[in-house]
Amino acid sequence: MTTVPDDPAGPLPGRPPVVDLAAWQTARDELLVREKAHTRAGDALAAARRRLPMVEVDRSVEVVGPDGPVPFRDLFQGRAELVVYQHMWYDGAPHQGQCEGCTDAAWNLRDSVYLNARGVSFAVVTTGRWAEVAAFVEFMGYTQPWYSVRGVPGPVGGEMGHLNCFLRDGDRVFLTYSTTGRGIEPANATFGLLDMTPYGRGEAWEDNPEGRPEGRHACWYWRTDADGAPTWGPTSRPVPQWTRPGATPVETLGRSGPHH
């Protein structure tokens, strides 16, 4: 049954104020000035990134993929530029026990055709043993190339949870940029879309108007149980895993320690 307030023109508790279209357009135009300034500031940052120096990567570095060990430069697939996502890994954990934050990022980067059209390749690397990684990739249905960098030092291996950019000049490879934390958010369009909605991401750190739904811990919606209820309990798994063939309720996350 649908209910409506006694006064349709009155305020709706916990929601944006109701105005006519002209008043809305005025408020929208005022915000657009700030949005354009934000865009220009972002353009200036991107220009600064393009002016960063670069560091050469050891050309002897090899990674392990479906065909065994290959030179890291093969990840460029003949192109001049490469973006790499470094996926965290928990040895021996079942699929539902792998990093939910990295699952989120990798899931949103499943197709790189537009990067490829611009002359940029994309790959995912992780520190897991290849046999475990291959099983996870097959279960998730990823189509992007994955590689194990187990035992490989940085910047190709090293600390995970980063987005790295590389440039190739013949057989020489250079690291040009690296970011982590919220710096990887451009890889996930979901965040940008949620930031446009009146309820936002629903996280406690957000600055929300009084009366809006109370925010929860960061990333609370990244894991759900079999019924779709957000939870970080022992029967949960990263959200997209429930759509995979063979996904069933689980009994353990397969690991311990802090969530990422």
Beta strands, then each sheet from edge to edge (+ up, - down):
strand 1: 55-57
strand 2: 62-65
strand 3: 68-71
strand 4: 81-87
strand 5: 120-126
strand 6: 146-148
strand 7: 162-169
strand 8: 172-180
strand 9: 223-224
strand 10: 237-238
sheet 1: 1+ 8- 7+ 4- 5- 6-
sheet 2: 2+ 3-
sheet 3: 9+ 10-
end
